[in-house]
Amino acid sequence: MGEPRLARPLLLGGLGAAYLAAFASLYLQLPGLYGKDGILPARKMLRVSGKGLWEQLRDSPTLLWFGPRLGLDTELGMELLCLLGVLTSFGTLVFEPLRDSLVFLLLWALYLSLYQVGQVFLYFQWDSLLLETGFLAVLVAPLHLLKWRSTAWRPHDSITFWLMRWLLFRLMFASGVVKLTSRCPTWWGLTALTYHYETQCIPTPAAWFAHQLPVWFQKLSVVATYVIEIAVPLLFFSPIRRLRLFAFYCQVLLQLLIIITGNYNFFNLLTIVLCFSLLDDEHVGLWLGRSKKRPASAWPPSLVSVLSTLLELMVYGLLIYWSIQDFGLQFNWEKQLIESKTAFTYHDFIQWLKTVTLPIVGLSLLSLAWEIIYALYRCACVRGFPWKLWATLQWAVFAAAAVGMFTVSLVPFTYIEYESNGKLWPGIHQMFGAVDRYQLVNSYGLFRRMTGVGGRPEVVVEGSYDKEKWTEIEFMYKPGNVSAAPPVVIPHQPRLDWQMWFAALGHHSQSPWFTSFVYRLLQGKKDVIHLVQIDETKYPFSAQPPAYIRAQLYKYWFTESTKDGAFPRQWWWRRRHVEEFYPTVFLGDPNLEAMLSQYGLKDKTPLKRPPDTFLPRALQLIREVSRPYSGPAVVWSLYLTAATICLLRALGSRTLGGAPSSRHKGSKRPDAAEGDGDHAGEKNGQVRKKEAEEKAEGRARGAGDTTSDSLRSTRKKK
């Protein structure tokens, strides 16, 4: 695939942006979720058991065990980790030298530490995806903090970069497969998107318009989703460059459409970042305006070029043919629409899945083996025996790490087909069990079943002072007021609003945290209220907590446009009451006390105040400064600040670069001056034979007097 020297910093910078959104978004919600007066206090996850520090780290790998040594309780320790994560990820986004292996190891350790105590509010697939991607970044990123100017592309880097592609494949392929293995009637009937836009957790305003699209188009969109998620990912490992680029743009298109119609925090950004593993330097250089002029194509074309083009056309033809055959696509000229239906059975699909799962593993292994062999060849091309030996040792270490990561990932990948999972060597399962607590590899499967087919269930919390007059407590982001427009909150994730969506899908006893949430509202805890409404004037019980609280279950639907296409009089939502979701409770209510005791949510011991030292006071000061601001405002402010810094730096370098400079004998080649990767490789002796020959030729060419660019071009013409 070549050496993606430009694609790697692009991927690492995008990962820094995802980390920044994750840390900043979580930081603003820590007191209400995990504080001493929060919904699920994190201190209960780190109980002193009499074990040594290293034993505690082994059982629960989190840096929060070191908090007491710094005079911090669990809540302040989480705030410190979040702030360190924000600062570090901001640095990786702005400064390319900070996109270092050690920096990404720190980011991974910080987020894993928070994940270990995050409980249900951090158990989302994108949190696991961020941890797995973050750990792979430790292998992909260069180690140049100790050698600030050394950014050379190492011979083994193509191996670790391949792991990002394998993760992207597992994510997309599994997300497509589980839609069919779940036997969800809407996915099999191709009608899922007629419900998706209004039933997803937090839709955007564009989701309302997407919901109005005709049914035939929605069904065709489901077909396209299957093709992009199941068929196209097989092209990730194609040796043909144009097929990989086709797969890249298909995946990015899908993610952009999801971003437009749904608020899925940093998940889609992170998926697009993984898609950068499909790119090469030539294509990224085209984006950045650094593309080199390709030599004119020879005529007649070579046999390899002809075969490559024919194979590419055959792949496109097969994609179209299988789509038409498997989904019965045909154009209805009378109605002027495309009809579609699933033309295979569940048994057919399961048999196909059993047939292809292990061959896919074999194909992926061959692709990885090719990268390993090619990297070994590059090690052999390194000049000088000491550097050749050093490059080979690095190759051996990283090749072993890549094979190990690939092997362990086979366990969660084959969850999509349990017979294949059972055929794996037992030792692989043992390896997976040993590293599972570190979230190094995970299973994925997004939108497995379509919920809310009969209307999206929504929990509406109500408060009262006298049990006669009830007032709805409206949330900032989730649907409540039928006339309120859906918000745009990406890449922020309001974790309470998300869990309210999950709670509405079942009985309240399946969401024990909801009882604690109601209890904190009755107590009037400001940190929890802050999760509901940042603006206290919009919270109906800001002056005095309600004496009674209950919750009702409603069904919500998007309003429909009229037959002539006009907008409805009442925009956005309509709803219907279904039943009581949570009974009326009050402080001191025996039922409430019993549920709190049952779920282990009552405080039994008095809390110790953190010592009044510099660090706790500094953390509390930062908390007070950030309290008035919403998650989207903070995250986008950080992004705009980073973009401004990068823009000013680019303008400054262009201004300095535009000054006339004299060219003299022995000057660097333009490509070496442009980036210090080649220069660093030259210092370390890591120069391939071809590069050494070009360098010798350049020295011979520059041995005379100063030569202008125009004279050099004249010589080339001659």
Salt bridges, closest charged atoms under 4 A:
GLU3 OE1 - ARG5 NH2 3.07
GLU3 OE2 - ARG378 NH2 2.94
GLU3 OE2 - ARG688 NH1 3.11
ASP37 OD1 - LYS525 NZ 3.82
ASP59 OD2 - LYS51 NZ 2.72
ASP59 OD1 - ARG58 NE 3.43
GLU79 OE2 - ARG623 NE 3.27
ASP100 OD1 - HIS144 NE2 3.99
ASP127 OD2 - ARG495 NH1 3.13
GLU132 OE2 - ARG170 NH2 2.04
ASP157 OD2 - ARG8 NH1 2.82
ASP157 OD1 - ARG154 NH2 2.68
ASP157 OD1 - HIS156 NE2 3.60
GLU198 OE1 - HIS211 NE2 3.68
GLU229 OE1 - LYS179 NZ 3.02
ASP280 OD2 - ARG241 NE 2.48
GLU282 OE2 - ARG294 NE 3.09
GLU312 OE1 - ARG242 NE 2.54
GLU371 OE2 - ARG165 NH2 3.98
GLU419 OE2 - LYS354 NZ 3.02
GLU458 OE1 - ARG456 NE 2.97
GLU458 OE2 - LYS478 NZ 3.07
GLU462 OE1 - ARG550 NE 2.63
GLU472 OE2 - ARG575 NH2 2.54
ASP527 OD1 - ARG627 NH1 3.07
GLU560 OE2 - HIS211 NE2 3.30
GLU593 OE1 - LYS602 NZ 2.52
ASP603 OD1 - ARG43 NH2 2.43
ASP603 OD1 - LYS44 NZ 3.98
ASP612 OD1 - ARG617 NE 3.57
GLU624 OE2 - ARG627 NH2 3.56
ASP671 OD1 - ARG669 NE 3.15
ASP676 OD2 - ARG149 NH2 3.38
ASP678 OD1 - ARG5 NH1 2.32
GLU682 OE2 - LYS695 NZ 2.57
GLU691 OE2 - ARG688 NH2 3.30
GLU697 OE2 - ARG701 NH2 3.21
ASP709 OD1 - ARG663 NE 3.94
